[in-house]
Amino acid sequence: MGFGNVFFTLIITLSVALITYNILISANASLKQELPGPSRSSIVDPVIKMPVEKSRKYGSNAEKRLFHTAVTASDSVYNTWQCRVMYYWFKKHKNGPNSEMGGFTRILHSGKPDKYMDEIPTFIAQPLPAGTDQGYIVLNRPWAFVQWLQKADIKEDYILMAEPDHIIVKPIPNLSKDGLGAAFPFFYIEPKKYESVLRKYFPEEKGPITNIDPIGNSPVIVGKDSLKRIAPTWMNVSLAMKKDPETDKAFGWVLEMYAYAVSSAFHGVGNILYKDFMIQPPWDTEVGNKFIIHYTYGCDYDMQGKLTYGKIGEWRFDKRSFDTVAPPRNLPLPPPGVSESVVTLVKMVNEATANIPNWGS
């Protein structure tokens, strides 16, 4: 066990030491591709809706481009109940119409098994050495992906990186194509605004700053071979950003998201930006044709169905209310007038908890 800790510490140390070399000296430094970006005036708005591919046939698996869904998580109660709900809905939609969903893995970066190994397919990853994350536990995500991609036998050629607080609303096809990833655009990821900071990690010879897409690492569907190239750089850049006071202050809790966006661009992997990939209640009020509900924000309402964001409502659903204990079965539904997205979210959580054995144990 002591040797293992020394080994992982050595790997991290060497990776961080090589970050400058990886960024400034690249065999692909002269590679130039015209890839979708957030603000190129020469192309049509790259934020597009679900592609209409009427010619695609969904028969045998041989005709499909299956992707493997991977979710990183700690062994906390908070992450665990979310993963259980997420996996319930994954299983329900996996074999639905137009689905190209393949296998599923919870990448557990606690370094040891938990009691849900038989319920959820799980890969055990080692956490970063103590103190490396500086209290920013999300830094374990890229390191966990590096380990999984190196050691796991992944059958599919594509990966969907998802999160515990994602609920799959309907079967997901493979949205990536032509060597491009498929990603959700986040309004708060603004590469142009932070160009001076990002140039520390994305030098000018790699291209314009608009090559960095306004994305995080999730949800993203990307080719497995592309992710194998991106993941070590993502880990290196995340650690380097966290160690740099200017970058850490600029990006805060979304630092690791910027690190992935930079690393994807660094390796020449552009992304098609899909607004319809997911919704985030309560701001997005309708489910529509979206694929994922991301319940990152608290939902607070009065009993007349009016949003009281910033103030605890008479009715509320906030995942943070259940950080040390799983939510009970049969949560109360929102009052009349609350948006469809929030009602759907609570109903889906309730269905999952009603059907998952030993819920709350």
C-alpha positions in Angstrom: 0.0 0.0 0.0 2.9 2.4 0.8 4.5 1.6 -2.5 1.3 2.4 -4.3 1.0 5.8 -2.6 4.6 6.6 -3.6 4.0 5.5 -7.1 0.9 7.7 -7.6 2.6 10.6 -5.9 5.5 10.2 -8.3 3.2 10.1 -11.3 1.4 13.3 -10.3 4.7 15.1 -9.6 6.2 14.1 -13.0 3.0 15.0 -14.7 2.9 18.5 -13.2 6.6 19.0 -13.9 6.0 18.2 -17.6 3.1 20.6 -18.1 5.2 23.3 -19.5 6.9 20.9 -21.9 3.5 19.4 -22.9 2.0 22.8 -23.7 5.0 24.6 -25.3 6.4 21.7 -27.3 4.0 19.6 -29.2 4.3 17.4 -32.2 1.1 18.9 -33.4 2.0 22.5 -32.8 1.6 23.4 -36.5 -1.7 21.5 -36.8 -4.4 23.9 -37.9 -8.1 22.8 -38.2 -11.2 24.8 -38.9 -13.3 23.6 -36.0 -16.5 25.0 -34.5 -15.9 27.8 -32.1 -18.0 30.2 -30.2 -17.2 33.4 -32.1 -15.9 32.8 -35.6 -17.5 35.3 -37.9 -16.8 33.1 -41.0 -19.1 30.3 -40.0 -22.8 29.9 -39.1 -23.6 29.9 -35.4 -22.1 26.6 -34.2 -24.6 26.2 -31.4 -27.0 23.9 -33.2 -29.9 21.7 -32.4 -30.2 18.0 -32.6 -29.1 16.9 -36.1 -31.7 15.3 -38.3 -30.1 12.2 -39.8 -33.1 10.5 -41.4 -30.9 8.0 -43.3 -29.5 6.5 -40.1 -30.8 3.1 -39.2 -31.0 1.8 -35.7 -31.0 -1.9 -36.1 -28.2 -4.1 -34.9 -25.4 -2.9 -32.7 -23.1 -3.1 -35.7 -25.0 -0.2 -37.3 -24.7 1.9 -34.1 -21.8 4.1 -32.8 -22.2 3.0 -29.2 -20.8 5.2 -26.4 -19.9 4.3 -22.9 -21.3 6.5 -20.1 -18.8 7.3 -17.4 -19.5 9.1 -14.1 -16.9 10.1 -11.6 -17.9 10.1 -7.9 -16.6 10.0 -4.4 -18.0 7.6 -1.8 -20.0 10.3 0.0 -23.7 9.9 0.7 -24.3 12.9 -1.4 -22.6 11.5 -4.6 -23.8 8.0 -4.0 -27.6 8.6 -3.9 -27.3 10.8 -7.0 -25.4 8.0 -8.8 -28.0 5.4 -7.9 -30.8 7.6 -9.3 -28.7 8.4 -12.4 -28.0 4.7 -13.1 -31.7 3.8 -12.6 -32.6 6.1 -15.5 -29.7 5.0 -17.6 -30.9 1.5 -17.5 -34.4 2.5 -18.3 -33.5 4.4 -21.5 -30.5 2.3 -22.6 -32.4 0.2 -25.0 -35.0 2.8 -26.1 -35.6 4.1 -29.6 -32.5 5.7 -31.3 -30.4 4.9 -28.3 -26.6 4.4 -28.8 -26.0 4.0 -25.2 -23.6 1.2 -24.5 -22.0 0.4 -21.1 -21.9 2.3 -17.9 -19.2 2.9 -15.3 -19.1 4.8 -12.0 -15.5 5.8 -11.6 -15.2 5.8 -7.8 -12.1 7.9 -6.8 -12.2 6.9 -3.1 -9.6 4.3 -3.7 -11.6 1.5 -2.2 -14.9 -0.4 -2.9 -18.2 0.5 -1.3 -21.4 -1.5 -0.8 -22.9 -0.5 -4.1 -20.4 -2.3 -6.3 -23.0 -5.0 -7.2 -25.7 -2.4 -7.9 -23.7 0.0 -10.2 -20.8 -1.1 -12.5 -17.8 0.5 -10.8 -14.1 1.1 -11.5 -12.0 1.9 -8.4 -9.6 4.8 -9.0 -7.0 6.1 -6.6 -7.6 9.7 -5.3 -4.9 12.3 -5.6 -2.3 12.3 -2.9 -3.5 14.1 0.2 -3.4 17.8 -0.1 -2.9 17.9 -3.9 -6.5 19.0 -4.5 -6.2 21.9 -2.0 -9.7 21.3 -1.0 -11.0 21.3 -4.6 -12.2 17.7 -4.8 -13.1 18.1 -8.4 -9.4 17.8 -9.3 -9.8 14.1 -8.7 -12.0 13.9 -11.8 -9.4 14.1 -14.6 -7.0 12.0 -12.6 -9.7 9.3 -12.2 -10.4 9.4 -16.0 -6.7 9.0 -16.7 -6.6 5.8 -14.6 -9.8 4.4 -16.0 -8.8 5.0 -19.6 -5.4 3.3 -19.0 -6.7 0.3 -17.1 -10.3 -0.5 -18.1 -11.4 -2.6 -21.0 -13.8 -0.2 -22.7 -15.6 -1.9 -25.6 -17.2 1.2 -27.1 -15.4 3.7 -29.4 -17.0 6.8 -27.8 -17.4 8.1 -24.2 -20.1 10.1 -22.7 -18.7 12.0 -19.6 -21.6 12.6 -17.3 -22.1 13.6 -13.6 -24.0 12.1 -10.7 -26.6 14.9 -10.8 -27.6 14.1 -14.3 -31.0 12.4 -15.0 -31.4 10.9 -18.5 -34.8 12.0 -19.8 -34.8 9.9 -22.9 -32.6 7.6 -25.0 -29.4 9.4 -26.2 -28.0 8.9 -29.7 -24.3 9.5 -30.4 -24.4 13.3 -31.1 -20.7 13.5 -32.0 -19.6 13.2 -35.6 -16.8 13.8 -38.1 -14.1 13.7 -35.5 -15.8 16.4 -33.3 -17.0 15.9 -29.8 -20.6 16.9 -28.8 -20.9 19.2 -25.8 -23.2 21.4 -23.9 -22.3 25.1 -24.1 -22.1 26.9 -20.7 -22.7 30.6 -20.7 -20.2 31.2 -17.9 -17.3 29.6 -19.7 -15.8 32.7 -21.5 -12.4 32.0 -23.1 -12.2 35.3 -24.8 -12.8 37.2 -21.6 -9.9 35.4 -19.9 -7.5 35.2 -22.9 -4.6 36.6 -20.9 -4.9 33.9 -18.3 -5.6 31.1 -20.7 -2.5 31.9 -22.8 -0.5 30.4 -20.0 -1.9 27.0 -21.0 -2.9 27.5 -24.6 0.0 29.3 -26.4 -0.6 31.5 -29.5 1.0 28.9 -31.9 -2.0 26.6 -31.1 -4.4 29.1 -32.7 -6.9 31.8 -31.8 -8.4 31.7 -28.3 -11.8 31.0 -29.9 -10.5 27.5 -30.6 -11.3 26.9 -26.9 -15.0 26.0 -26.8 -17.3 27.3 -24.0 -17.7 23.8 -22.5 -16.8 21.7 -19.5 -16.0 18.0 -19.5 -19.7 17.1 -19.0 -21.9 16.4 -20.7 -19.5 15.6 -23.5 -19.6 12.7 -26.0 -16.1 12.3 -27.5 -14.1 9.6 -29.3 -12.3 7.2 -26.9 -9.0 7.7 -28.7 -9.4 11.4 -28.5 -10.1 11.3 -24.8 -7.1 9.2 -24.2 -5.0 12.0 -25.7 -6.9 14.8 -23.9 -7.2 13.3 -20.4 -3.5 13.5 -19.3 -3.3 17.1 -20.5 -6.6 17.8 -18.7 -5.1 16.5 -15.5 -1.9 18.4 -15.9 -3.6 21.7 -16.8 -6.1 21.3 -13.9 -3.3 20.9 -11.4 -1.2 23.7 -12.9 -4.3 26.1 -12.9 -5.0 25.3 -9.3 -1.4 26.1 -8.3 -1.4 29.4 -10.1 -3.0 32.1 -7.9 -4.2 34.3 -10.8 -5.9 31.4 -12.6 -7.4 30.0 -9.4 -8.9 33.3 -8.6 -10.2 33.9 -12.1 -11.9 30.5 -12.5 -12.9 29.4 -9.0 -15.2 26.4 -8.9 -15.3 26.1 -12.7 -11.5 25.8 -13.0 -11.5 22.1 -14.0 -14.1 22.9 -16.7 -11.8 25.5 -18.3 -9.0 22.9 -18.0 -10.9 20.4 -20.1 -11.9 23.0 -22.7 -8.3 24.1 -23.0 -7.0 20.5 -23.3 -9.6 19.5 -25.9 -8.5 22.5 -28.0 -4.9 21.9 -27.4 -5.2 18.4 -29.0 -7.3 19.8 -31.9 -10.5 18.2 -30.8 -13.4 20.6 -31.6 -16.9 20.3 -30.3 -20.3 20.7 -31.8 -22.3 22.7 -29.2 -25.7 21.3 -28.4 -28.1 23.5 -26.5 -30.5 20.6 -26.5 -28.1 18.3 -24.7 -29.5 19.2 -21.3 -31.6 21.6 -19.2 -30.8 23.1 -15.8 -34.0 23.8 -13.7 -35.3 26.1 -12.5 -33.9 28.4 -15.2 -34.9 26.1 -18.0 -38.6 25.6 -17.6 -39.4 23.0 -20.3 -38.0 19.6 -20.9 -38.9 19.6 -24.6 -36.5 17.5 -26.7 -33.6 17.6 -24.2 -31.8 14.5 -23.2 -30.6 15.3 -19.6 -31.8 17.2 -16.6 -28.9 18.6 -14.6 -30.2 19.5 -11.1 -27.2 21.7 -10.0 -29.4 24.6 -8.9 -31.7 24.7 -6.0 -35.5 25.1 -6.8 -37.3 27.3 -4.4 -41.0 28.4 -4.8 -43.8 29.8 -2.7 -47.1 27.9 -2.6 -48.4 30.0 -5.5 -45.7 28.5 -7.7 -43.6 31.6 -7.9 -39.8 31.2 -8.0 -38.1 32.6 -4.9 -34.5 32.0 -5.9 -32.0 33.4 -3.4 -34.6 32.8 -0.6 -35.6 29.4 0.8 -39.1 28.7 -0.6 -42.1 27.2 1.1 -41.5 24.4 -1.3 -38.0 23.5 -2.3 -35.9 20.8 -3.9 -32.1 21.3 -3.6 -29.7 18.4 -3.8 -27.6 20.1 -1.1 -30.4 19.5 1.4 -29.4 15.8 1.2 -25.6 16.0 1.6 -25.5 13.6 4.6 -28.6 11.6 4.0 -30.4 10.4 0.9 -33.7 12.0 0.1 -36.7 10.1 1.3 -39.0 8.3 -1.0 -42.1 10.1 -2.3 -40.9 13.7 -2.1 -43.8 16.2 -2.2 -44.5 17.5 -5.7 -44.3 21.2 -6.4 -47.3 23.4 -6.0 -49.4 24.3 -9.1 -47.8 26.7 -11.4 -44.2 25.4 -11.0 -42.5 24.8 -14.3 -42.6 21.5 -16.1 -38.9 20.9 -15.8 -39.0 21.0 -12.0 -42.1 18.8 -11.8 -40.5 16.3 -14.1 -37.3 16.3 -12.0 -39.1 15.5 -8.8 -41.3 12.9 -10.4 -38.2 11.2 -11.8 -36.4 11.2 -8.5 -39.5 9.7 -6.9 -39.8 7.0 -9.4 -36.2 6.0 -9.0 -36.2 5.9 -5.2 -39.5 4.0 -5.2 -37.9 1.2 -7.4 -34.3 1.1 -6.2 -34.0 -1.7 -3.6 -32.9 -0.8 -0.1 -33.2 2.9 -0.7 -31.8 5.0 2.1 -29.7 2.1 3.5 
